[in-house]
Amino acid sequence: MEGRPLPEAELVERAKRGDQGAYGLLVQAYQGIAFRTAYLVVGDSAEAEDAAQEGFVKAYYALRRFRRGAPFRPWVLQIVANEARNRRRSAGRRTGLVLRTAAEAPSGEAAPSPEAALISGEEQKALLDAVKKLKEDDRLVISCRYFLELSEAETAEVLGWRRGTVKSRLSRALERLRAEIGERSYA
Amino acid sequence: MPELELALVELGRRLEFPPTPELAPRVRARLAEPPAHRAFLGGRRVLVIALAVLAVAIGAVMAVPGTRAAILEFFHLRGVTIERVGELPTVSLQRDFDKLFLGEKVTLAEAQERADFEVVVPAALGKPDAVYFQPGNPPSGMVSLVYGTPEEPRALFTEFRATVNKVIFKKVAAGTHIASLQVEGRPGFFLSGNPHEFTYFDRTGEYRQEIIRLAGNTLLWERGPLTLRLEADINRDEALEIARSVH
């Protein structure tokens, strides 16, 4: 669906007219990125699942506010992320980054072939550890831009920041990350 | 893209996120429900109907009635005290559903109108089959939602606004397991195992007691200004899922 704006716009228009089947297809297309976004915010898979589901339901009822022709993905991600932030707030906790790299997986699980890697498993782990040590805002902006590969505009929507803020916080976060890993191999 | 950024993208592609759940069928199931009773868990499995008898405390008890058994432990939640005793006294088992002291049978709209708080519903359970309102005691009134038929109740959800010094008193025998937990960051207890007993004052202010023999378990928790109680044949995770669907 991504990269094919016409069918998506058509699905959104149908969903707006009450076609729940069409909306189901949109959910299917974006549930992965929505769930991972929520997961990065709440740090718990059951909560992320609830936040993503609730976000999609709320988005459906908010469709009449959706601007015709606008991209659907950042719009729905913003609603899901907002739901996730509320859950995290009501739980009164700050979440760490609860991810690991495939390289850290217990033996027996599929690991990527070492040749394909730009950086070694060990370097990946060191980099992930460094990201985990960042402050929450820094970690979130890095996660959105590089781990979820969201655009700057999407990152702004998801985090509820202005685009300029995303830009400046991202460059600051990268600087801190460089300092954390000691400038090693990354120019 | 500078090398560090490339390395981060590569790292991101190697990260292990939990598997994405299949949300589309559940979202569609929820959209198909009428808005007030949208099933939060849509496609998830329906609760097993296995309760023998359901009952609930309706009143406020301010003192420990009687001293039949040694008190072993206390657990406190706002508006509720759970007392663990050596053994439960023998009392009759309440079987008549409409005599369960849940109060008057009303509609959900009437309950909302009369209760001194915003009535919440566990969307995961769908539309309640019966709604009861007990006025005056606790002072906010108490709303009970019953799911299933009187012959085969499958869940009971009760809500009231707790006050500091008026409490429902719940006794459990030594064999009942009490787990302290959090529901959306707020304290709660999950009671499983042996039957529990409620003591309470009924609407005339008279002290009553009731043994509740359940195939099911009970989750008691706080949400906003309310104290909530869910009783059904469910395990702890299922209870928590239903609790999270309350809105």
Interface residues (C-beta under 8 A of the other chain):
Chain A: Q20 G21 Y23 G24 L25 V27 Q28 Q31 G32 A34 F35 R36 Y39 S45 A46 A48 E49 D50 A52 Q53 F56 V57 Y60 Y61 R87 S90 A91 G92 R93 L99 R100 T101 A102 A103 A105 P112 A117 L118 I119 E123 Q124 L127 L128 V131 I142 S143 R145 Y146 F147 L148 E149 L174 L177 R178 S185 Y186 A187
Chain B: P2 E3 L4 E5 L6 A7 L8 V9 E10 L11 G12 R14 L15 E16 F17 P18 T20 P21 E22 L23 A24 P25 R26 V27 R28 R30 L31 A32 P35 R38 F40 G42 Q182 E184 G185 E241 R244
